[in-house]
Amino acid sequence: MGALDSGIRVAALQHIDGTIPASERRPLWTDLPLWLPPVATRMSTPSPNREFVIQGITREGATFRPSDWAERLAGAMSCFRPEGVKGGIGSFIGYSPYCVPRVIDGVKCVIVNDALRGVEPMAWDFVMNFARDNQLRVAEATPGPK
């Protein structure tokens, strides 16, 4: 009696090389995303002082909804911290210093530090793709007085 005859389902085997042959794989982007800096800048290490502001206003000027989008986005990035993820009784709930919600001139925003790219490039891509997909305004933050 075979495994299928007995009512037991057998999952497909997973291979180290994946299920798509290497010759058929293609890059995720055919063109570089608009927010990527030039190649020479991308190859260098991220500057921890460089910050970007994602504004809760679309390119057409409409207020982005839902109203708690900034807290949700920053909450999703809360585990990316300089010291890494820590669990247990000593851990606390809070935003990552790399991705913080703020209200600037009455507009909900998220301030994203370029150091997030060095900690986890996929998290950086997630945040920037969120802004691009929702057509939110993104600007480089100007450093304030020290």
Buried (B, 14 or more C-beta within 10 A) or exposed (E): EEEEEEEEEEEEEEEEEEEEEEEEEEEEEEEEEEEEEEEEEEEEEBEBEBBBBBBBBBEEEEEBEEEEBBBEBBBBBBBBBEEEEEEEEEEEEEBBBBBBBEEEEEBBBBBBBBBBBBBBEEBBBBBBEBBBEBEBBBEEBEEEEE
